[in-house]
């Protein structure tokens, strides 16, 4: 896993956690959008299988 991929996963986790915290603090369900978008981003990354290959690109 390369640095950019790690940063993307960290940003996804941050968005989900921020959504949860803001929903709890402000008691506004609109922050569920953060959670949904973060989860959808993570699922999209898993489904597309975008991982860094150690051998490099295939010819």
N, C-alpha and C positions, 0 to 999 in steps of 0.2 A: 504494500500500500504506500503510495507516494504522499508527499506533503500536501499537495492540493486536495487529494481525496480525503486525507485526515481533516483538513480544514473544513471541507464541505460537510463531513459528518459532525464535526464540532458545532458548526453553524446550525445544522438541522437540530441537534440536541438543544442548543441554546434557545432556538425559537420555540420548541415544545415546552421547555422548562419556563421560559418567560411567559408563555400563554397560561400555563398552570398557575404560576405565582400571581400574575396580574388578575386572573379570574378569581382567585381566592381573596386577594387584597381588596379589589374594587367590587367584588360580587356582581360582575357584569358578564353575562354569558357571551357577549360579543367576542371576548378573548378566546373562545373556543375555535375561532378561525385560525389563530396561531397554531393551536394544537393540530387541527385537521391538516393545514398546509405542511407542517413539519412532518407529520406521519406520511402524507402522500409523497413528499419529497424523498423520504427514506425508502418507501416501498418502490418508488420509481427507480431509485438507484439500485436496489436489489434486483428488480425485474430485468432491467437492461443489462445488468452484469458488468457495469463499468468498473473494472479493476485494473490496476497496473500489472502488466506482465513482466516477470523478471527476465524473460528471454528476449523481450522486445517484440515488435510487431511481426505478424506472420507475413511471409513474402507473397 
